[in-house]
């Protein structure tokens, strides 16, 4: 399997990536889950992504302000047996208050094992 991360839509603090997965010569767009509390449908774009080899997961950070003092943090874990990603953590800080902290420390809005 190969994971393709294609940068698109660059911005001041956010760079969106189109994500595709190749398996046995077939390339498919990856659509990422959103928690029930968030608005929107599954999305093929993630922002400011990094691969966490220990967790077998893509981490996405989206900033709502150029000061990077608010935004969201998503963790999408890859389940190899199913060949897909599941949302395992969604953190959100909507208040852009000037206090910069890692997105991984934002309040948890949703936590689960992809169900």
C-alpha positions in Angstrom: 0.0 0.0 0.0 1.1 3.5 -0.7 -0.3 6.7 0.8 -0.2 9.8 -1.4 -0.4 13.3 0.2 -0.8 15.9 -2.4 -0.6 19.5 -1.2 -3.2 21.9 -2.6 -4.8 25.2 -1.5 -1.9 26.8 0.4 -2.7 29.5 2.8 -1.0 31.8 5.4 -1.1 29.2 8.2 -3.0 26.2 6.6 -2.0 23.9 3.7 -4.7 21.5 2.6 -3.8 18.0 1.4 -5.6 15.7 -0.9 -5.1 12.1 0.4 -5.2 9.0 -1.7 -4.4 5.3 -1.0 -3.0 2.9 -3.5 -3.7 -0.8 -2.9 -2.9 -3.5 -5.5 -2.6 -0.9 -8.2 -5.9 0.8 -7.6 -5.8 4.4 -6.3 -8.8 5.7 -4.3 -9.5 9.0 -2.6 -9.6 8.8 1.2 -12.6 10.4 2.8 -12.1 11.4 6.4 -14.8 11.1 9.0 -16.1 14.1 10.9 -17.7 13.7 14.4 -21.4 13.8 14.7 -21.1 17.1 16.6 -19.3 18.8 13.7 -21.1 20.0 10.6 -20.1 18.6 7.2 -19.7 15.4 5.3 -16.7 13.2 5.0 -13.9 15.2 3.4 -11.0 14.1 1.1 -8.9 17.1 2.4 -6.9 17.4 5.6 -4.9 20.4 6.7 -1.3 20.6 7.9 -0.9 16.9 8.2 1.7 14.7 9.7 2.1 10.9 9.8 2.5 9.4 13.3 4.3 6.1 12.7 3.8 5.0 16.3 0.0 5.4 16.2 -0.3 4.5 12.5 -2.3 7.7 12.1 -2.6 10.9 10.2 -2.7 14.0 12.4 -4.4 17.1 11.0 -4.2 20.6 12.5 -6.4 23.5 11.2 -5.9 27.0 12.5 -8.8 29.5 12.6 -6.5 32.5 13.0 -3.1 33.5 11.6 -1.9 33.7 15.2 -2.4 29.9 15.5 -4.2 30.4 18.9 -7.3 28.5 17.9 -8.5 25.7 15.6 -9.0 22.0 15.5 -6.9 18.8 15.8 -7.9 15.5 14.3 -6.3 12.1 14.6 -7.2 9.5 11.9 -6.0 6.0 12.6 -5.3 3.6 9.7 -6.8 0.1 10.2 -4.8 -2.1 7.8 -7.2 -5.0 7.9 -10.0 -2.8 6.6 -7.7 -0.6 4.5 -9.2 2.7 5.8 -8.9 5.5 8.3 -11.1 6.0 11.3 -11.4 9.2 13.3 -10.2 8.5 16.8 -9.9 12.0 18.2 -11.3 15.5 17.5 -10.2 18.5 19.5 -11.5 22.0 19.1 -10.6 25.5 20.5 -12.9 28.1 18.9 -11.9 31.0 21.2 -9.0 32.8 19.5 -7.7 34.4 22.7 -4.0 35.0 21.9 -2.9 32.0 24.0 -0.9 29.7 21.7 -0.8 26.0 22.7 -0.3 22.7 20.8 -3.5 21.6 19.1 -3.1 18.3 20.8 -3.9 20.0 24.1 -7.2 21.6 22.8 -10.3 20.4 24.6 -11.6 17.0 23.4 -14.9 17.3 21.4 -15.1 13.7 20.4 -13.0 10.6 21.2 -13.6 7.1 20.0 -12.3 4.2 18.0 -13.9 5.2 14.8 -17.5 4.1 15.6 
